[in-house]
Amino acid sequence: MRPDSVIWFERLSLASVALGVFQSGHGWKEATALASVPFVLFIQIFVSIFIVTMVLLVSRRHSRIAMWALIVLFVLGLPTIYAVFAAGLYFGVQSLAVIQTTLQFVALILLFTPASRAWLKAKPFREPTAQP
């Protein structure tokens, strides 16, 4: 049974991805002004699927490698949030990036609770296979 902290990690992370999809849809015109539509679409779909896969690997398969990959990606994304604050863009679409980053931060912190750490160290449960 997954601890509540892992369940909330999954929920907050998936909410963050959903917010990112909404945000990318809202900023579609600006994104396609910088790159071609197929490229922007490919990047948006690829990143969303990649992040969801990493989240599910952590929350369902006890993957500590995926956990650290998410942490590294979070840290690499922090300069973007710094730029939002430095430019004074706290309202509108930019505020969604701040909310998204906060969701990600809280979700990742939940993985360091004692219950989550113990759960991540345990081997995932596998159903025994039936012998013919």
Chimera marker file (.cmm) of the C-alpha trace (Angstrom):
<marker_set name="trace">
<marker id="1" x="0.000" y="0.000" z="0.000" r="1" g="1" b="0" radius="0.5"/>
<marker id="2" x="1.359" y="3.387" z="-1.001" r="1" g="1" b="0" radius="0.5"/>
<marker id="3" x="1.751" y="5.967" z="1.746" r="1" g="1" b="0" radius="0.5"/>
<marker id="4" x="-0.350" y="9.134" z="1.570" r="1" g="1" b="0" radius="0.5"/>
<marker id="5" x="2.740" y="11.204" z="0.815" r="1" g="1" b="0" radius="0.5"/>
<marker id="6" x="3.414" y="9.187" z="-2.358" r="1" g="1" b="0" radius="0.5"/>
<marker id="7" x="-0.239" y="9.438" z="-3.389" r="1" g="1" b="0" radius="0.5"/>
<marker id="8" x="-0.118" y="13.212" z="-2.910" r="1" g="1" b="0" radius="0.5"/>
<marker id="9" x="3.184" y="13.380" z="-4.792" r="1" g="1" b="0" radius="0.5"/>
<marker id="10" x="1.452" y="11.746" z="-7.745" r="1" g="1" b="0" radius="0.5"/>
<marker id="11" x="-1.620" y="13.989" z="-7.545" r="1" g="1" b="0" radius="0.5"/>
<marker id="12" x="0.337" y="17.218" z="-7.242" r="1" g="1" b="0" radius="0.5"/>
<marker id="13" x="2.757" y="16.219" z="-10.001" r="1" g="1" b="0" radius="0.5"/>
<marker id="14" x="-0.038" y="15.304" z="-12.399" r="1" g="1" b="0" radius="0.5"/>
<marker id="15" x="-1.847" y="18.542" z="-11.526" r="1" g="1" b="0" radius="0.5"/>
<marker id="16" x="1.360" y="20.379" z="-12.373" r="1" g="1" b="0" radius="0.5"/>
<marker id="17" x="1.520" y="18.642" z="-15.770" r="1" g="1" b="0" radius="0.5"/>
<marker id="18" x="-2.143" y="19.494" z="-16.430" r="1" g="1" b="0" radius="0.5"/>
<marker id="19" x="-1.449" y="23.109" z="-15.530" r="1" g="1" b="0" radius="0.5"/>
<marker id="20" x="1.523" y="23.062" z="-17.901" r="1" g="1" b="0" radius="0.5"/>
<marker id="21" x="-0.665" y="21.754" z="-20.732" r="1" g="1" b="0" radius="0.5"/>
<marker id="22" x="-3.176" y="24.541" z="-20.036" r="1" g="1" b="0" radius="0.5"/>
<marker id="23" x="-0.378" y="27.086" z="-19.911" r="1" g="1" b="0" radius="0.5"/>
<marker id="24" x="1.121" y="25.886" z="-23.197" r="1" g="1" b="0" radius="0.5"/>
<marker id="25" x="-2.288" y="26.071" z="-24.843" r="1" g="1" b="0" radius="0.5"/>
<marker id="26" x="-2.724" y="29.591" z="-23.540" r="1" g="1" b="0" radius="0.5"/>
<marker id="27" x="0.707" y="30.625" z="-24.852" r="1" g="1" b="0" radius="0.5"/>
<marker id="28" x="0.386" y="28.756" z="-28.148" r="1" g="1" b="0" radius="0.5"/>
<marker id="29" x="0.563" y="31.883" z="-30.306" r="1" g="1" b="0" radius="0.5"/>
<marker id="30" x="3.805" y="33.033" z="-28.690" r="1" g="1" b="0" radius="0.5"/>
<marker id="31" x="5.365" y="29.559" z="-28.904" r="1" g="1" b="0" radius="0.5"/>
<marker id="32" x="4.501" y="29.080" z="-32.574" r="1" g="1" b="0" radius="0.5"/>
<marker id="33" x="5.910" y="32.514" z="-33.349" r="1" g="1" b="0" radius="0.5"/>
<marker id="34" x="9.298" y="31.228" z="-32.160" r="1" g="1" b="0" radius="0.5"/>
<marker id="35" x="9.231" y="27.786" z="-33.787" r="1" g="1" b="0" radius="0.5"/>
<marker id="36" x="7.194" y="25.764" z="-36.261" r="1" g="1" b="0" radius="0.5"/>
<marker id="37" x="3.869" y="24.274" z="-35.193" r="1" g="1" b="0" radius="0.5"/>
<marker id="38" x="5.024" y="20.635" z="-35.607" r="1" g="1" b="0" radius="0.5"/>
<marker id="39" x="8.119" y="21.302" z="-33.503" r="1" g="1" b="0" radius="0.5"/>
<marker id="40" x="6.185" y="23.029" z="-30.711" r="1" g="1" b="0" radius="0.5"/>
<marker id="41" x="3.559" y="20.291" z="-30.751" r="1" g="1" b="0" radius="0.5"/>
<marker id="42" x="6.213" y="17.558" z="-30.630" r="1" g="1" b="0" radius="0.5"/>
<marker id="43" x="8.043" y="19.205" z="-27.713" r="1" g="1" b="0" radius="0.5"/>
<marker id="44" x="4.828" y="19.771" z="-25.736" r="1" g="1" b="0" radius="0.5"/>
<marker id="45" x="3.647" y="16.191" z="-26.208" r="1" g="1" b="0" radius="0.5"/>
<marker id="46" x="7.081" y="14.669" z="-25.586" r="1" g="1" b="0" radius="0.5"/>
<marker id="47" x="7.728" y="16.642" z="-22.399" r="1" g="1" b="0" radius="0.5"/>
<marker id="48" x="4.251" y="15.932" z="-21.014" r="1" g="1" b="0" radius="0.5"/>
<marker id="49" x="4.516" y="12.198" z="-21.688" r="1" g="1" b="0" radius="0.5"/>
<marker id="50" x="8.059" y="12.078" z="-20.307" r="1" g="1" b="0" radius="0.5"/>
<marker id="51" x="7.130" y="13.840" z="-17.057" r="1" g="1" b="0" radius="0.5"/>
<marker id="52" x="3.985" y="11.732" z="-16.558" r="1" g="1" b="0" radius="0.5"/>
<marker id="53" x="6.049" y="8.586" z="-17.159" r="1" g="1" b="0" radius="0.5"/>
<marker id="54" x="8.666" y="9.662" z="-14.615" r="1" g="1" b="0" radius="0.5"/>
<marker id="55" x="5.969" y="10.497" z="-12.044" r="1" g="1" b="0" radius="0.5"/>
<marker id="56" x="4.280" y="7.126" z="-12.514" r="1" g="1" b="0" radius="0.5"/>
<marker id="57" x="7.590" y="5.292" z="-12.315" r="1" g="1" b="0" radius="0.5"/>
<marker id="58" x="8.209" y="6.933" z="-8.958" r="1" g="1" b="0" radius="0.5"/>
<marker id="59" x="4.701" y="6.602" z="-7.559" r="1" g="1" b="0" radius="0.5"/>
<marker id="60" x="3.867" y="3.142" z="-8.866" r="1" g="1" b="0" radius="0.5"/>
<marker id="61" x="7.202" y="1.398" z="-9.400" r="1" g="1" b="0" radius="0.5"/>
<marker id="62" x="9.356" y="2.773" z="-6.571" r="1" g="1" b="0" radius="0.5"/>
<marker id="63" x="11.876" y="4.198" z="-9.071" r="1" g="1" b="0" radius="0.5"/>
<marker id="64" x="14.489" y="6.247" z="-7.282" r="1" g="1" b="0" radius="0.5"/>
<marker id="65" x="16.229" y="6.945" z="-10.591" r="1" g="1" b="0" radius="0.5"/>
<marker id="66" x="13.062" y="8.588" z="-11.916" r="1" g="1" b="0" radius="0.5"/>
<marker id="67" x="12.767" y="10.514" z="-8.646" r="1" g="1" b="0" radius="0.5"/>
<marker id="68" x="16.255" y="11.970" z="-9.037" r="1" g="1" b="0" radius="0.5"/>
<marker id="69" x="15.607" y="12.696" z="-12.718" r="1" g="1" b="0" radius="0.5"/>
<marker id="70" x="12.551" y="14.734" z="-11.706" r="1" g="1" b="0" radius="0.5"/>
<marker id="71" x="14.587" y="16.562" z="-9.073" r="1" g="1" b="0" radius="0.5"/>
<marker id="72" x="17.317" y="17.420" z="-11.607" r="1" g="1" b="0" radius="0.5"/>
<marker id="73" x="14.717" y="18.660" z="-14.112" r="1" g="1" b="0" radius="0.5"/>
<marker id="74" x="13.090" y="20.761" z="-11.388" r="1" g="1" b="0" radius="0.5"/>
<marker id="75" x="16.415" y="22.369" z="-10.468" r="1" g="1" b="0" radius="0.5"/>
<marker id="76" x="17.213" y="23.015" z="-14.143" r="1" g="1" b="0" radius="0.5"/>
<marker id="77" x="13.857" y="24.780" z="-14.511" r="1" g="1" b="0" radius="0.5"/>
<marker id="78" x="14.394" y="27.143" z="-11.576" r="1" g="1" b="0" radius="0.5"/>
<marker id="79" x="16.106" y="29.882" z="-13.661" r="1" g="1" b="0" radius="0.5"/>
<marker id="80" x="12.828" y="30.276" z="-15.569" r="1" g="1" b="0" radius="0.5"/>
<marker id="81" x="11.003" y="31.097" z="-12.355" r="1" g="1" b="0" radius="0.5"/>
<marker id="82" x="13.787" y="33.449" z="-11.345" r="1" g="1" b="0" radius="0.5"/>
<marker id="83" x="13.302" y="35.276" z="-14.668" r="1" g="1" b="0" radius="0.5"/>
<marker id="84" x="9.556" y="35.589" z="-13.988" r="1" g="1" b="0" radius="0.5"/>
<marker id="85" x="10.235" y="37.145" z="-10.574" r="1" g="1" b="0" radius="0.5"/>
<marker id="86" x="13.064" y="39.336" z="-11.859" r="1" g="1" b="0" radius="0.5"/>
<marker id="87" x="10.795" y="40.721" z="-14.581" r="1" g="1" b="0" radius="0.5"/>
<marker id="88" x="8.020" y="41.363" z="-12.051" r="1" g="1" b="0" radius="0.5"/>
<marker id="89" x="5.572" y="39.137" z="-13.944" r="1" g="1" b="0" radius="0.5"/>
<marker id="90" x="3.456" y="37.880" z="-11.062" r="1" g="1" b="0" radius="0.5"/>
<marker id="91" x="0.058" y="38.057" z="-12.716" r="1" g="1" b="0" radius="0.5"/>
<marker id="92" x="-1.601" y="36.449" z="-15.721" r="1" g="1" b="0" radius="0.5"/>
<marker id="93" x="-0.111" y="33.449" z="-17.476" r="1" g="1" b="0" radius="0.5"/>
<marker id="94" x="3.240" y="33.913" z="-15.754" r="1" g="1" b="0" radius="0.5"/>
<marker id="95" x="1.581" y="33.321" z="-12.399" r="1" g="1" b="0" radius="0.5"/>
<marker id="96" x="0.704" y="29.838" z="-13.645" r="1" g="1" b="0" radius="0.5"/>
<marker id="97" x="4.417" y="29.055" z="-13.911" r="1" g="1" b="0" radius="0.5"/>
<marker id="98" x="4.860" y="30.057" z="-10.275" r="1" g="1" b="0" radius="0.5"/>
<marker id="99" x="1.906" y="27.874" z="-9.233" r="1" g="1" b="0" radius="0.5"/>
<marker id="100" x="3.241" y="24.992" z="-11.326" r="1" g="1" b="0" radius="0.5"/>
<marker id="101" x="6.691" y="25.283" z="-9.758" r="1" g="1" b="0" radius="0.5"/>
<marker id="102" x="5.176" y="25.404" z="-6.266" r="1" g="1" b="0" radius="0.5"/>
<marker id="103" x="3.174" y="22.240" z="-6.979" r="1" g="1" b="0" radius="0.5"/>
<marker id="104" x="6.319" y="20.495" z="-8.214" r="1" g="1" b="0" radius="0.5"/>
<marker id="105" x="8.339" y="21.634" z="-5.205" r="1" g="1" b="0" radius="0.5"/>
<marker id="106" x="5.762" y="20.414" z="-2.683" r="1" g="1" b="0" radius="0.5"/>
<marker id="107" x="5.372" y="17.124" z="-4.573" r="1" g="1" b="0" radius="0.5"/>
<marker id="108" x="9.110" y="16.492" z="-4.555" r="1" g="1" b="0" radius="0.5"/>
<marker id="109" x="9.426" y="17.390" z="-0.864" r="1" g="1" b="0" radius="0.5"/>
<marker id="110" x="6.779" y="14.745" z="-0.109" r="1" g="1" b="0" radius="0.5"/>
<marker id="111" x="9.162" y="12.101" z="-1.439" r="1" g="1" b="0" radius="0.5"/>
<marker id="112" x="11.546" y="12.832" z="1.431" r="1" g="1" b="0" radius="0.5"/>
<marker id="113" x="9.100" y="12.068" z="4.240" r="1" g="1" b="0" radius="0.5"/>
<marker id="114" x="10.022" y="8.994" z="6.307" r="1" g="1" b="0" radius="0.5"/>
<marker id="115" x="7.056" y="6.996" z="4.935" r="1" g="1" b="0" radius="0.5"/>
<marker id="116" x="7.938" y="7.835" z="1.331" r="1" g="1" b="0" radius="0.5"/>
<marker id="117" x="11.607" y="7.053" z="1.788" r="1" g="1" b="0" radius="0.5"/>
<marker id="118" x="10.811" y="3.666" z="3.311" r="1" g="1" b="0" radius="0.5"/>
<marker id="119" x="8.314" y="2.917" z="0.549" r="1" g="1" b="0" radius="0.5"/>
<marker id="120" x="10.791" y="3.894" z="-2.175" r="1" g="1" b="0" radius="0.5"/>
<marker id="121" x="13.417" y="1.571" z="-0.678" r="1" g="1" b="0" radius="0.5"/>
<marker id="122" x="11.002" y="-1.377" z="-0.650" r="1" g="1" b="0" radius="0.5"/>
<marker id="123" x="10.676" y="-3.618" z="-3.663" r="1" g="1" b="0" radius="0.5"/>
<marker id="124" x="7.477" y="-3.183" z="-5.682" r="1" g="1" b="0" radius="0.5"/>
<marker id="125" x="4.865" y="-5.853" z="-5.097" r="1" g="1" b="0" radius="0.5"/>
<marker id="126" x="4.401" y="-8.222" z="-8.029" r="1" g="1" b="0" radius="0.5"/>
<marker id="127" x="1.567" y="-10.655" z="-8.444" r="1" g="1" b="0" radius="0.5"/>
<marker id="128" x="2.808" y="-14.247" z="-8.508" r="1" g="1" b="0" radius="0.5"/>
<marker id="129" x="2.551" y="-15.730" z="-11.952" r="1" g="1" b="0" radius="0.5"/>
<marker id="130" x="0.344" y="-18.765" z="-12.362" r="1" g="1" b="0" radius="0.5"/>
<marker id="131" x="2.184" y="-21.977" z="-13.145" r="1" g="1" b="0" radius="0.5"/>
<marker id="132" x="0.492" y="-24.073" z="-15.871" r="1" g="1" b="0" radius="0.5"/>
<link id1="1" id2="2" r="1" g="1" b="0" radius="0.2"/>
<link id1="2" id2="3" r="1" g="1" b="0" radius="0.2"/>
<link id1="3" id2="4" r="1" g="1" b="0" radius="0.2"/>
<link id1="4" id2="5" r="1" g="1" b="0" radius="0.2"/>
<link id1="5" id2="6" r="1" g="1" b="0" radius="0.2"/>
<link id1="6" id2="7" r="1" g="1" b="0" radius="0.2"/>
<link id1="7" id2="8" r="1" g="1" b="0" radius="0.2"/>
<link id1="8" id2="9" r="1" g="1" b="0" radius="0.2"/>
<link id1="9" id2="10" r="1" g="1" b="0" radius="0.2"/>
<link id1="10" id2="11" r="1" g="1" b="0" radius="0.2"/>
<link id1="11" id2="12" r="1" g="1" b="0" radius="0.2"/>
<link id1="12" id2="13" r="1" g="1" b="0" radius="0.2"/>
<link id1="13" id2="14" r="1" g="1" b="0" radius="0.2"/>
<link id1="14" id2="15" r="1" g="1" b="0" radius="0.2"/>
<link id1="15" id2="16" r="1" g="1" b="0" radius="0.2"/>
<link id1="16" id2="17" r="1" g="1" b="0" radius="0.2"/>
<link id1="17" id2="18" r="1" g="1" b="0" radius="0.2"/>
<link id1="18" id2="19" r="1" g="1" b="0" radius="0.2"/>
<link id1="19" id2="20" r="1" g="1" b="0" radius="0.2"/>
<link id1="20" id2="21" r="1" g="1" b="0" radius="0.2"/>
<link id1="21" id2="22" r="1" g="1" b="0" radius="0.2"/>
<link id1="22" id2="23" r="1" g="1" b="0" radius="0.2"/>
<link id1="23" id2="24" r="1" g="1" b="0" radius="0.2"/>
<link id1="24" id2="25" r="1" g="1" b="0" radius="0.2"/>
<link id1="25" id2="26" r="1" g="1" b="0" radius="0.2"/>
<link id1="26" id2="27" r="1" g="1" b="0" radius="0.2"/>
<link id1="27" id2="28" r="1" g="1" b="0" radius="0.2"/>
<link id1="28" id2="29" r="1" g="1" b="0" radius="0.2"/>
<link id1="29" id2="30" r="1" g="1" b="0" radius="0.2"/>
<link id1="30" id2="31" r="1" g="1" b="0" radius="0.2"/>
<link id1="31" id2="32" r="1" g="1" b="0" radius="0.2"/>
<link id1="32" id2="33" r="1" g="1" b="0" radius="0.2"/>
<link id1="33" id2="34" r="1" g="1" b="0" radius="0.2"/>
<link id1="34" id2="35" r="1" g="1" b="0" radius="0.2"/>
<link id1="35" id2="36" r="1" g="1" b="0" radius="0.2"/>
<link id1="36" id2="37" r="1" g="1" b="0" radius="0.2"/>
<link id1="37" id2="38" r="1" g="1" b="0" radius="0.2"/>
<link id1="38" id2="39" r="1" g="1" b="0" radius="0.2"/>
<link id1="39" id2="40" r="1" g="1" b="0" radius="0.2"/>
<link id1="40" id2="41" r="1" g="1" b="0" radius="0.2"/>
<link id1="41" id2="42" r="1" g="1" b="0" radius="0.2"/>
<link id1="42" id2="43" r="1" g="1" b="0" radius="0.2"/>
<link id1="43" id2="44" r="1" g="1" b="0" radius="0.2"/>
<link id1="44" id2="45" r="1" g="1" b="0" radius="0.2"/>
<link id1="45" id2="46" r="1" g="1" b="0" radius="0.2"/>
<link id1="46" id2="47" r="1" g="1" b="0" radius="0.2"/>
<link id1="47" id2="48" r="1" g="1" b="0" radius="0.2"/>
<link id1="48" id2="49" r="1" g="1" b="0" radius="0.2"/>
<link id1="49" id2="50" r="1" g="1" b="0" radius="0.2"/>
<link id1="50" id2="51" r="1" g="1" b="0" radius="0.2"/>
<link id1="51" id2="52" r="1" g="1" b="0" radius="0.2"/>
<link id1="52" id2="53" r="1" g="1" b="0" radius="0.2"/>
<link id1="53" id2="54" r="1" g="1" b="0" radius="0.2"/>
<link id1="54" id2="55" r="1" g="1" b="0" radius="0.2"/>
<link id1="55" id2="56" r="1" g="1" b="0" radius="0.2"/>
<link id1="56" id2="57" r="1" g="1" b="0" radius="0.2"/>
<link id1="57" id2="58" r="1" g="1" b="0" radius="0.2"/>
<link id1="58" id2="59" r="1" g="1" b="0" radius="0.2"/>
<link id1="59" id2="60" r="1" g="1" b="0" radius="0.2"/>
<link id1="60" id2="61" r="1" g="1" b="0" radius="0.2"/>
<link id1="61" id2="62" r="1" g="1" b="0" radius="0.2"/>
<link id1="62" id2="63" r="1" g="1" b="0" radius="0.2"/>
<link id1="63" id2="64" r="1" g="1" b="0" radius="0.2"/>
<link id1="64" id2="65" r="1" g="1" b="0" radius="0.2"/>
<link id1="65" id2="66" r="1" g="1" b="0" radius="0.2"/>
<link id1="66" id2="67" r="1" g="1" b="0" radius="0.2"/>
<link id1="67" id2="68" r="1" g="1" b="0" radius="0.2"/>
<link id1="68" id2="69" r="1" g="1" b="0" radius="0.2"/>
<link id1="69" id2="70" r="1" g="1" b="0" radius="0.2"/>
<link id1="70" id2="71" r="1" g="1" b="0" radius="0.2"/>
<link id1="71" id2="72" r="1" g="1" b="0" radius="0.2"/>
<link id1="72" id2="73" r="1" g="1" b="0" radius="0.2"/>
<link id1="73" id2="74" r="1" g="1" b="0" radius="0.2"/>
<link id1="74" id2="75" r="1" g="1" b="0" radius="0.2"/>
<link id1="75" id2="76" r="1" g="1" b="0" radius="0.2"/>
<link id1="76" id2="77" r="1" g="1" b="0" radius="0.2"/>
<link id1="77" id2="78" r="1" g="1" b="0" radius="0.2"/>
<link id1="78" id2="79" r="1" g="1" b="0" radius="0.2"/>
<link id1="79" id2="80" r="1" g="1" b="0" radius="0.2"/>
<link id1="80" id2="81" r="1" g="1" b="0" radius="0.2"/>
<link id1="81" id2="82" r="1" g="1" b="0" radius="0.2"/>
<link id1="82" id2="83" r="1" g="1" b="0" radius="0.2"/>
<link id1="83" id2="84" r="1" g="1" b="0" radius="0.2"/>
<link id1="84" id2="85" r="1" g="1" b="0" radius="0.2"/>
<link id1="85" id2="86" r="1" g="1" b="0" radius="0.2"/>
<link id1="86" id2="87" r="1" g="1" b="0" radius="0.2"/>
<link id1="87" id2="88" r="1" g="1" b="0" radius="0.2"/>
<link id1="88" id2="89" r="1" g="1" b="0" radius="0.2"/>
<link id1="89" id2="90" r="1" g="1" b="0" radius="0.2"/>
<link id1="90" id2="91" r="1" g="1" b="0" radius="0.2"/>
<link id1="91" id2="92" r="1" g="1" b="0" radius="0.2"/>
<link id1="92" id2="93" r="1" g="1" b="0" radius="0.2"/>
<link id1="93" id2="94" r="1" g="1" b="0" radius="0.2"/>
<link id1="94" id2="95" r="1" g="1" b="0" radius="0.2"/>
<link id1="95" id2="96" r="1" g="1" b="0" radius="0.2"/>
<link id1="96" id2="97" r="1" g="1" b="0" radius="0.2"/>
<link id1="97" id2="98" r="1" g="1" b="0" radius="0.2"/>
<link id1="98" id2="99" r="1" g="1" b="0" radius="0.2"/>
<link id1="99" id2="100" r="1" g="1" b="0" radius="0.2"/>
<link id1="100" id2="101" r="1" g="1" b="0" radius="0.2"/>
<link id1="101" id2="102" r="1" g="1" b="0" radius="0.2"/>
<link id1="102" id2="103" r="1" g="1" b="0" radius="0.2"/>
<link id1="103" id2="104" r="1" g="1" b="0" radius="0.2"/>
<link id1="104" id2="105" r="1" g="1" b="0" radius="0.2"/>
<link id1="105" id2="106" r="1" g="1" b="0" radius="0.2"/>
<link id1="106" id2="107" r="1" g="1" b="0" radius="0.2"/>
<link id1="107" id2="108" r="1" g="1" b="0" radius="0.2"/>
<link id1="108" id2="109" r="1" g="1" b="0" radius="0.2"/>
<link id1="109" id2="110" r="1" g="1" b="0" radius="0.2"/>
<link id1="110" id2="111" r="1" g="1" b="0" radius="0.2"/>
<link id1="111" id2="112" r="1" g="1" b="0" radius="0.2"/>
<link id1="112" id2="113" r="1" g="1" b="0" radius="0.2"/>
<link id1="113" id2="114" r="1" g="1" b="0" radius="0.2"/>
<link id1="114" id2="115" r="1" g="1" b="0" radius="0.2"/>
<link id1="115" id2="116" r="1" g="1" b="0" radius="0.2"/>
<link id1="116" id2="117" r="1" g="1" b="0" radius="0.2"/>
<link id1="117" id2="118" r="1" g="1" b="0" radius="0.2"/>
<link id1="118" id2="119" r="1" g="1" b="0" radius="0.2"/>
<link id1="119" id2="120" r="1" g="1" b="0" radius="0.2"/>
<link id1="120" id2="121" r="1" g="1" b="0" radius="0.2"/>
<link id1="121" id2="122" r="1" g="1" b="0" radius="0.2"/>
<link id1="122" id2="123" r="1" g="1" b="0" radius="0.2"/>
<link id1="123" id2="124" r="1" g="1" b="0" radius="0.2"/>
<link id1="124" id2="125" r="1" g="1" b="0" radius="0.2"/>
<link id1="125" id2="126" r="1" g="1" b="0" radius="0.2"/>
<link id1="126" id2="127" r="1" g="1" b="0" radius="0.2"/>
<link id1="127" id2="128" r="1" g="1" b="0" radius="0.2"/>
<link id1="128" id2="129" r="1" g="1" b="0" radius="0.2"/>
<link id1="129" id2="130" r="1" g="1" b="0" radius="0.2"/>
<link id1="130" id2="131" r="1" g="1" b="0" radius="0.2"/>
<link id1="131" id2="132" r="1" g="1" b="0" radius="0.2"/>
</marker_set>
